[in-house]
Amino acid sequence: MDDPGSAIRVLLVDDDPDLASMTATYLQREDDRIVAETAIGADAALERLGAGVDCVVADYEMPDRNGIELLEAVREAYPDLPFILYTGKGSEEIASEAISAGVTDYLQKERGTGQYAVLANRIENAVGAYRSEQLLTRRTRRLERLISNLPGMVYRCRNAPAWPMEAVEGEVAAMTGYDAESLENGDVQWGSDVIHPEDREETWARVQDSLEERGRFELSYRIRTRDGETRWMWERGRGVYEDGELTHLEGFITDVTERERRENRLQETTARLEALFEQSPDMINLHDADGTISEPNARLCEKTGYDREELIGMKVWEIDCSIDSASAAGIWERMEPGDSRRFESEYERADGSTFPVEVHIRRIDAVDEALFAVISRDVTERKARERELERVQQEYEELINGMDDTVWVISTDGEFLAVNDAAVERIGYDREELLEMGPHDIDAGTDPEEITALIEGMPEDEVQVFETVHETKSGERIPVEISSTLISYQGETAVLSVGRDITERKERERRLERFASIVSHDLRNPLNVAEGRLELAAEDCDSEHLEHVADAHERMNALIDSLLGLAQQGELATVTEPVALESVVKRAWSSVATDEATLRATVTGTVSADRSRLAQLFENLFRNSTEHGGPGVTVTVGDLDDGFYVADDGPGIPVDQRDSVFETGYTTGEGTGFGLTIVEQVAEAHDWSIRLTESAEGGARFEFTGVDEA
């Protein structure tokens, strides 16, 4: 017990029990630290000594053995234990004998109770001195063990800036490269040759300051070895004084280079970790096994609205809404050191509002304590994106499942990843069956290698359009037009294909082909014969009727050409390219019999269109204007924001007839009635919108919108 306030255990030895008891009572009154026990007789006292006694107070005259004999017995077992001879029979002879036996103090009993204060003081002084000596002994032994176990040296030197050594013992050569003799004879000076030049001045100043304040010093500094290596030393020493004047230093020096390096690395690592901890964009806290937060970072304070001081000492479930003390304990108890867990939760701010978080917790035990590091990230924006993605995904699924066209998502390996309801209904397989298949299973006449090659060769940001035939589960073959493009599906590259059933279009094309064949063969052949006979008849006679017959033949040729042009619209699978409107307009104008008509072309744009079909559109519009606009009609072609228009200054088209002009066979004069039908079908083939209105001059104006610029 080294604490000055600790109990002082006193053993009172006397042959008079009443006197011993009274002495114990008064001693405890004088000093509340004294805990007095009594032993009746010397033999009883010797039996009690092993019970942690701090001081023995003994009478001299006792029946079994006297106080001197008891002292001698105590000294054999406890040489330094305080022993006070407190006797009523005082004499110089007894005192001398007691001192010779090693008594700590000698006090003669007096009359009255005042003597107990003196005895208590003597006990306190004796025990204090004993404890101080014991403490010093323990410290000395520890230092001796330290010196014997550390690679180092002990020294004695003069207190001068060069610190010339007078005595050196230990591993000086291993530490410095210099032998002890070179230091002791002055060839090498510790202060001016061994201590690092950059540390000499500071080391001298620190040692002198410490000596002045405490008479001893302790410090670390660098040295430069004989080989030029820089190493760290730790030194502890004290001043040696003669007649009150400091003359020498004595101490111990050891090599702590590795410790310094470890400490430097630790400091650097600690600094980096502290910077990471405080500057992290994530919320971080440390808590113990009871859930008490001990270390929050700045981000956690910022996001929750609590001050650092408020968070320290809070329980984690006070901010984490997803757990309570029981559930948290269940998680932590199952975690071993190094284990980690991840889960999503919700944090509550100081104002009561909440926000979603992703939580990572890891057990990082200290030496004797379970600790948990919690790293949390605010996922409010991510959750919003997920909700939006779910909404878009749901709308997308509703959209594609509401389409009449089949929709297929295909992997780059040629396997179906997703299909819509129309695909299931049209092809006849269950959705689960289709998702085990690929395009080669339903595309008649194709194999997996061909499909894979097509996918690998698909350009980015383009739509490929082609025709194929799908074979249903029942064996039915359906002609389809496929539009395919590359997309990102669930983080991977995939192909989105939309299939349109073109059975009716194919049937219409076949009918039109038959119709065109009939028109071309069955009508044009007899007409050619009639034109030939007319020329022969003109050679034989000069009748005014022949000219009318020739006009009728010309009219019939125009009718056949229009019918063939209309029939060809069934093949309007347009192949688009960049087309300059102005050049197509002028070329179409030159191919039409315009007589006295005038073209005013102000278009400047370039559009994505099928060049030949666009030329047909302008030719039929120009022919319509020149046939119905009268002599000298002016035709204007101009730009719109998302398209173009064709207008004339003719008589125009009555409002009540504008819905009928695009019908097949509609005409108000000598036209075939097919021209505007062809115009409408060309526009539809390009997905353009067409609107008929009145021009500024009162004529007809055709507006085309939804036109893609090239």
Secondary structure, DSSP 8 states (H G I E B T S, - for coil): ---TTS-EEEEEEES-HHHHHHHHHHHHHH-TTEEEEEEESHHHHHHHGGGT-SEEEE-S--SSS-HHHHHHHHHHH-TTS-EEEEESS--HHHHHHHHHHT-SEEEE--SSSTHHHHHHHHHHHHHHHHHHHHHHHHHHHHHHHHHHHSSEEEEEEESSTT--EEEEEESHHHHHS--HHHHHTTSS-IIIIIB-HHHHHHHHHHHHHHHHHHSEEEEEEEEE-TTS-EEEEEEEEEEEEETTEEEEEEEEEEE-HHHHHHHHHHHHHHHHHHHHHHH-SSEEEEEETT-BEEEE-HHHHHHH---HHHHTT-BGGGTBTT--HHHHHHHHHT--TT-EEEEEEEEE-TTS-EEEEEEEEEE---SSS-EEEEEEEE-HHHHHHHHHHHHHHHHHHHHHHT-SSEEEEEETTS-EEEE-HHHHHHH---HHHHTT--HHHHBTT--HHHHHHHHHT--TT--EEEEEEEE-TTS-EEEEEEEEEEEEETTEEEEEEEEEE-HHHHHHHHHHHHHHHIIIIIIHHHHHHHHHHHHHHHHH---THHHHHHHHHHHHHHHHHHHHHHHHGGG-----EEEEHHHHHHHHHHTS--TT-EEEE----EEEE-HHHHHHHHHHHHHHHHHHS-TT-EEEEEEETTEEEEEE-SS---GGGTTTTTSTT--SSSS-S-HHHHHHHHHHHTT-EEEEEE-TTSSEEEEEES--B-
